[in-house]
Amino acid sequence: MQKEATLAQPDVSELDLVQRCQAGDTEAFDELVRRYRTRVFGMIQNMVHSEQDAWDLAQDSFLKAWRSIQRFRGHSSFYTWIYRIVMNVTIDWLRKKQIKGGDSEFDDAVQLRQVDPASRTVPRAEALPHQSMERSEIRARIESAIAQLSPEHRAVILMKEIEGMQYHEIAETLGCSIGTVMSRLFYARKKLQNLLKDLYENI
C-alpha cells in the first residue's frame, strides 16, 4: 500500500518510473499509463474517429510499450517515445482498414520551395459566424475532410495542428526526414483546402 501511494505522487520522476518498469515493476508502468492515457486516447481518437477503436488501439499501444520498455534509453521524454509507438500502431491499423485518402495526389518528393510552412491547414471555426450550430457543422466538416486523408498525411496534420509538434519532432516520431514531413503537410493542406474550399471563401 505504501508503495502504491509513493507511485501515485506526481513528484515521482518519469525516469524513475521508467527505470522501475525496466526492472519489471508493473505498478510503475500503471502509473505511466495513468499519466498519459488521456493524451494518448485523444490523439488516437482524432485519427480514427471511433471511441471504441481508440481505446482498443490505446491498450495495444501501451502493451507494445511495456514489451519494448527495455529499448527506452532516455534520449527523449517517455511521452515522445510512446507517442511514436502509438502513432505507428494507429497508422498500421488504418492501413489495414484500407481507408482511402486519395493517395495518388500525394508525392513525398515535392520540391521544398513549394512548401510554405506557415500556411493555414484548416479554417479556424472561431473566425466564422458564432452560432453554436454552425460551429458544430463546421467542426464536423473539418473532421470529415481530415478523415479523407491517407493515414500518413492525417498523422502529420494532427501532430502539427493538434499536438503543436515541431517538424523535427514529427520526423522523429514517423521515422522520416523533415523534408518528407514538410511535403506531406503541403499535400495534406492542399487536399483539405480543396475539400473545404467553401469554408475558406466564407472567411
N, C-alpha and C positions, 0 to 999 in steps of 0.2 A: 504493500500500500504506500509505503514511504517512497519507494522508487517511482511509482506512478505519479505521485504528487510532484516529485522533482522534475520528471519529464514534462509535465504539463505547464511548468513555469515558463513564461515567454523569454526569460533571460538565459535559458539553456541554449547554447550556441548551435547553429546549424551544423557546423563542422563536427562538434562534439557528438551530435546525434548521428551524423553520417558514420563517424568512426565506430560508434556503438553498433550501428547496423552492420558494418563490415565485420564486426566481431560476433555477429549472429543475434543481436538484440532486436527481437521483433517489436517490442514495445517502443523502442526508439524510432523505428520505421513508422509505427502507427502515429506517432507524434508528428513526423514529417508529413504524413498523409493528411492529418488534421489541419496542418498549417497551409497546405497548398491545394486541397481538393476543390475548394470553391473556385479558385482561379483556373485550375485545370478543367473543371467541368464547364465553366463559362466559355473558355476558348474552344473546347470541342463542340459545345452547343452552337456556337457561331459558325462552325464548319459544317455540321451535319443537320442542324435544324430539327433534331429529334431528341427529346429529353431522355427517353429510354436508351436509345443508341449512345447518347453522350455519356450516360452513367456506365454503360457496359464498356465503352472504349476507355473511360477513365480508369475503371477497375483493371482492364487489360494492361493499360499503360503503367499503373502502379505495380502490378505484378511483374511486368517486364523490368521495371526499375529495381525491384527487390532482387530479382535474379541476376541483375547486372551491376549491383551496387559495388562489387569489388573493383569494377573498372573506373569508378569515380576517383579522380586524382586531385580534386580541389582547385583546378585551374580556373574554374568559373563557379558561380553560385550553384547550389543544388537545384534551384528552380530553373536556371538556364539549362542545366544538364537534363533534368526531367522534361523540360519543355521540348527539347529535341526529340526525346523518346515519344512523347505524346503526339507531336506533330507528325512524326514518321508513321506511327501506328494509325493515326487518323487518315493520313493521305493514302496509305496502303488499303485501308478499309474502303475508302471512297473509290479507289481504282477498281477494287473487286466488285463493288456495286455497279461498276460501269456507268457512273454518272457522266453524261455527256456535257462538255463545256465548249464545244466549238474549237477544239484543239488545232484544227488546220489553220486557223487565223494566226496562231501564235508562232513566234520564232525566237528562241533564246539568243540567237546570234545577231539580233538587231544592232545596228550601229549606235553606239552610246551617244553620239552627237544628237540623235533624235530624241533622247530621253530628257525630259525636264523633271528633275527630282522634286520640284516644288509644285508640280501640277496637282490640281484637285482630283481626288479619286471619285467622290460622290457628292452630290449637292447636300448641303447641310440643312437638315429639316428645320432648324430654328430660323433660317433665313426665309422660309416660306410662310404663307398665312398661318396664323397661330391657332386656328380651331383644332381642338384635340382630335376630331375625327380625321381631318386632313393629314395631321401629323402621323396618325396611325396608318393611314393609307400609304403615305409616302414611305414610312419605315418598311411596310410590307413590300412595296415596290423595290426598294433598295435591297432588301434581303432576298427577294426573288431573283433580282439581277445577279447578285453575288453568287447565288446557288447555281447559276448557269455557267459560271467559270469552271475551268478544269481544277482538279484538286490542288495542283501546284500553284496556279495563279490565284485561287481563292486563299491559299495559305499566305502568300506574300501580302495580299491586300489586308487581311485581318491582322497579321503581325505588325504591319506598318501603321495602319489606321486605328486599330482597336488596342493593341498592346503598346503602340508607340515605340517599337523597336527600331534601332538604327540599322543601316544597311549591313554593316559588318556582323551585327548580331543575327540578322536574318540569314545571312550567308553561312554563318557558323552552324546555325540550327538546321538548315536544309542541306548542308554539306556541298555547297556550290560557291561559285565566285560572286563577288559583289556585282560584277558586270551582268551576270545572269540574273541576279535579283533585280537590278535596275531594268533589264529588258522585260522581265516578267511583269513588273509593275507597269511598264509602258503599255504592254498589250492588254493587261487586265483593265487599266484605266480607259484605254481606247474602247474596249468591249463594253464597259459599264457606261461610258458616255454615250455610246450608240444606243444601248438599251434604255437609258434614262434621258434621252435627248429632250423630251418634252419638259422634264423637270428642270433641266438646265436652262431651257428657253424661258421658263416662267420665273426664274430668279431675278 
